[in-house]
Amino acid sequence: MSILINPLEGNAFSPLGRGDELINMRTEAELVRSMAVAEIANDSLTNTLEPEEVFEGLSVSTPENTQLLDLEYVSDSEEEAVERVSVIGQAFLEYRRVRAQSQADAQTSSVKQQIEQRLEEREEASVELRDLEPGSVDAGSLSDQVASLTAQIDLLRARLIDLETVPQDPGEVVTPATADAPPPIPIAVLFGLIGLTGATVTALGLALLSVRAAGRIHQPDDLGPIGIQLLGEIEAENRVTDYASLAAYKPSESARRLRNRLLSMTDSRSFSLLLSSPTGESCEDNTALALAQAFAAAEIPTVLIDVTSALPSDPDAQGATVEGISDILDGAMSRDALSTFATRHLQVIGAGNEGPGSQDSYLAPAMVELLRQYRADGKVVIFRSFEVHDVSTVGLASLVDYFVLQIHEGITTRRTVTSCVAECQTFPSRFLGVVYIHGESLDQQSRPPIKPRHLRRKPGEPPLAGPTDSDASLR
């Protein structure tokens, strides 16, 4: 069970936050086990327990760089574990709500008392002022005192309005409590019951069930209960894994649909977009390239900047690289003079001679100026970056207009999705949603690899594959 603590102001990934605004998550984790929470929880439990018995099987953790609390409860009974962790979670939220309301009420009462005191002082000063001769020194002094008290009263009333209108939001449950699947049947027992063949088949089934129990995403419908917006899907046969064979690929229908969905959600035809994967995932498919091809097919000038790869200068050369984004930012080469892999309306820029992950230069003024120039040229800029919590990704997320998260079939878990989406929503860039990446089918794996070719056109060589009729409406 996961609880998102509000508010999120001050999150380490938000440049607008201050250090003194950060909520101490360790303190909140300890408060989950407090006597006050136990008393509230006992009111909802089926059987009343002693405070120490309420938390007997409870463990609380705080994922790094998040505003989340993960609650787990171990018990011999699945029903009991689910009930207790759910009740404890709700009791903790109720305790935070009551605590916040109590603090707000105390401050409100104090401000009201100050207002009443200032009103009495102003009334006394006004009475004295009426008895004095106008224009005298004492009358001038009392007039100043009345004006000062009036100003204080106005400020206190404004403070009172702020206190009465501040929402008391204790947080919310983002991952409901569920029971873990029971342990699989030992293989030796299965061998004794149904024989070698039956045991092998059963073991395979149990392995699949174990993966399901781990909460992995296996189909787009699995994202529905999480409440995350699905932007589109990239099918297995449309996956692009390298740049050297770029000309052999054509924009897929799923990539076109994803492109059209993004265009409908953006404010203009010139913007910057960052694609990243959940923390701890390393996948070879390149959704950014498939999407960039779809934009280029509609004759929309597109630039793909891959900060994860140093593009080879020759498909047959080992370890050779060409100039890339790091060379542009360092001033070693201008963006117009850069020679990269490209097709019609698409320019692909790698990490450059400094190699992948030159994150120190991504926040430099040169990157801000480069994006401004691309926007002025009416181009769509797509960044392919590392995982969500990587320094490069966090830095780029503060510069681009939009952020999209990639979900990989059979790899990404529901808990990872929930945690990463919560982090993405704290970035300065606008989080649009997720793209579901299907796993590679057996038929696709058996196909012979496409022979690489160099993508820089020679003088007089005809343009590479251009847009299709289905993209004409977007030109």
Stockholm file with secondary structure:
# STOCKHOLM 1.0

chainA/1-475         MSILINPLEGNAFSPLGRGDELINMRTEAELVRSMAVAEIANDSLTNTLEPEEVFEGLSVSTPENTQLLDLEYVSDSEEEAVERVSVIGQAFLEYRRVRAQSQADAQTSSVKQQIEQRLEEREEASVELRDLEPGSVDAGSLSDQVASLTAQIDLLRARLIDLETVPQDPGEVVTPATADAPPPIPIAVLFGLIGLTGATVTALGLALLSVRAAGRIHQPDDLGPIGIQLLGEIEAENRVTDYASLAAYKPSESARRLRNRLLSMTDSRSFSLLLSSPTGESCEDNTALALAQAFAAAEIPTVLIDVTSALPSDPDAQGATVEGISDILDGAMSRDALSTFATRHLQVIGAGNEGPGSQDSYLAPAMVELLRQYRADGKVVIFRSFEVHDVSTVGLASLVDYFVLQIHEGITTRRTVTSCVAECQTFPSRFLGVVYIHGESLDQQSRPPIKPRHLRRKPGEPPLAGPTDSDASLR
#=GR chainA/1-475 SS CEEECSCCTTCTTCTTCCGGGCCCHHHHHHHTTSHHHHHHHHTTSSSCCCHHHHTTTEEEECCTTSSEEEEEECCSCHHHHHHHHHHHHHHHHHHHHHHHHHHHHHHHHHHHHHHHHHHHHHHHHHHHHHTSCTTSHHHHHHHHHHHHHHHHHHHHHHHHHHHHHSCCCCCEEEECCCCCCCCCCCHHHHHHHHHHHHHHHHHHHHHHHHHHHTTBCCSGGGGGGGTCCEEEEECGGGCCCCSTTGGGCCCCHHHHHHHHHHHHHSSSSCCEEEEEECTTCCCCCCHHHHHHHHHHHTTCCEEEEETTCCCCSSTTCSSCCCCCHHHHHTTSSCTTTCCCCEETTEEEECCCTTCSCCGGGTTSHHHHHHHHHHHHTTCEEEEEEEETTSHHHHHHHTTSSEEEEEEETTTCBHHHHHHHHHHHTTSSSEEEEEEEECCCCHHHHHSCCCCCCCCSCCTTCCCCCCCCGGGGGGC
#=GC SS_cons         CEEECSCCTTCTTCTTCCGGGCCCHHHHHHHTTSHHHHHHHHTTSSSCCCHHHHTTTEEEECCTTSSEEEEEECCSCHHHHHHHHHHHHHHHHHHHHHHHHHHHHHHHHHHHHHHHHHHHHHHHHHHHHHTSCTTSHHHHHHHHHHHHHHHHHHHHHHHHHHHHHSCCCCCEEEECCCCCCCCCCCHHHHHHHHHHHHHHHHHHHHHHHHHHHTTBCCSGGGGGGGTCCEEEEECGGGCCCCSTTGGGCCCCHHHHHHHHHHHHHSSSSCCEEEEEECTTCCCCCCHHHHHHHHHHHTTCCEEEEETTCCCCSSTTCSSCCCCCHHHHHTTSSCTTTCCCCEETTEEEECCCTTCSCCGGGTTSHHHHHHHHHHHHTTCEEEEEEEETTSHHHHHHHTTSSEEEEEEETTTCBHHHHHHHHHHHTTSSSEEEEEEEECCCCHHHHHSCCCCCCCCSCCTTCCCCCCCCGGGGGGC
//
